[in-house]
Amino acid sequence: MGRPEVQIYVTGGTFDKEYDYITGELYFKDTHLQDMFERGRSTVTIDVKTLMMIDSLEMTDADKDIIAHNCKSTKLDKIIITHGTDRIVDTAKHLADNDISSKTIVLTGAMIPIAFGSSSDGFFNLGSALAFVQSLPHGVYVVMNGRCFNYDNVRKNRQTGYFETIK
């Protein structure tokens, strides 16, 4: 297809969780990203790399350093990171603090696993992230619910389940 235009880093989160019908528990298996881009009929050339498959509540500073290292190392200047929503803002701030100013980095996630099908917000959030990463200036952003937020002006409202500006 040609040289990739957008680097995609998978870190886990609800986005890629599977549902065990026997135990009722959520778990990680493989990422759904490649299939999602194909189902969405995207013509953007992407490179998908799985960095880790963890719940963001379990993410350590060392995990955030791995994400930052990969963002710095890629030759591409447009990066999407799929991430758990509970700590997505923490990782966004960590990336902003790591002097990666020559790239556009968009973090996105889902409140409902992709494995749940059409009830998941993941498809919408991923499509929004793909559009925003191609149109925003360099910087670090969080994209959820069809909105784009600067990394330092966003929070997850735990009562509503939506992301919102702080100021």
N, C-alpha and C positions, 0 to 999 in steps of 0.2 A: 504493500500500500504506500510505501514511501517513509520518509523520516517522520518520527512521531512529533506531533505538535504540542501535546499535553502529557505530562507525567502524572500518573495516578498512583498514590501510595495507599495501601490498605492497612489499617491498624486494628480492625475488628469492630467492636461496638455492636449495637442492636442491628445495624445494617446487615451484617452477615450471620446473625444467629439463626440456628435451626431449632425446630420444635420437636421434642421427643414425645410422641403420642402416648407412650407407655407410662413414662415417669412424670410427664407434664413439665419437664425442665427445658430450658433453652441452653444450647451448646453451640460450639463452633465446629465447622467441618471444612468447607472451602468458601472462597469468596464468590459472590454472585455477580461481580462487576462486569466481567466480559459479556456474560449473557444479557445483562441489563442494557449495555450499550448496543448490542446486536438487536435486541427486542425493540429498543428505541429508535432503530434505524439511523444511528449516528454515523456521519461520514467524517468525523474528526479523527485523525490518526492519533492513537493513544498508545502509551506503554504502561501496562498495569503491573505493579510489583507489590507483592505482599511483604510487609515489614514484620508484622506480628498479627495475631488473632486473639485479642484480649478485650475484656470489658474495661472501659475507661476508668472505672472505680479501682481497678487493680494496676493502673498504669503508674510506673515509677519515673523518677527523674532520669534514670538510665534509659528507659524506653523513649522518653521525650528527646534525649540526646541522640538516639538512633534516628529518630524522625528528622531532627535538625541536620544531622550529618548527611542524610540522604538528600534533603532539600538543597543543601550547599553543593553536594557532589554532582547532581544531575546537570547536564548541559542545557536542559530545557528551562525556560523561564516562566512557564505556566504549569502550576502544580495543584492538583486536587488531592486532599487527604480525607479518606473516609474514617470516621472517628465516633466513638461513643459520645452521646450528648451530655452525660453527667460532668465530664471533665474537658470537653472540647475547648472551652474558653481558656482553661489553664494551659493547654498545649499551644493554642494560638499565641498567647502571651509569651510563652517560652520561645517560640519561633521568632517572634518580633524582637525579643531580647538577644537573639543570636546573630544579629547583623546579616540578614539574608535580604537586604534591601533591593537587590537587583532582580527580584523575582516576584511574580504574583502568586500568592499561596492562598487557596480557598479550602477551608475545612468544612465538611458537611457530615451529616449523620441521619439517623432515622429514629423515630419514637416507636415504630412498629416494624418488626423484622420483615425483610423482603420475602421470606418464606411464607408469610401470611397472605401473599398475593396482592390483589387490588386494594386491600384495606391499608397497605403500607404507604407511608409518605416518602419512602426511600426513592422511588422513581422520580417523583417531582423534585425532591431535593437534589438528586444527582443531576438531573437535566438543568436545573437552575444553576448549580455549581459550574457545569460545563459552559453555560452561556456567560456567567459572570467572570470566570477565569480568563476568558478570551477578550473581555471588554474592559476590565478594570486596570488601573495603573498598578505598578509594582506596590506591594504591601501585603499585609496579612489580614484575611477576612474570614468571617463565619457566615455561611449561607444556610439558612433554614426557613421553612415556611414561605418560600418565594421571596424572601427578603435577604438583603446583604447588609452585614454589620461590620464596622471596623472592629478589630480584635479587642480594643480597649473600651468599647462602648456597647457591650452586649452581655446579657445574662439569660439563663434559662429560668423562666417563671415556673416554679414547681407546682403552683396551684392550677395554672391553666394548661401547662404542657407546651407552651409556645415560647419562642425566643423573642426578646424585646430589647430596646435600647435602654441604657442606664440613665442617661442625661436627657 
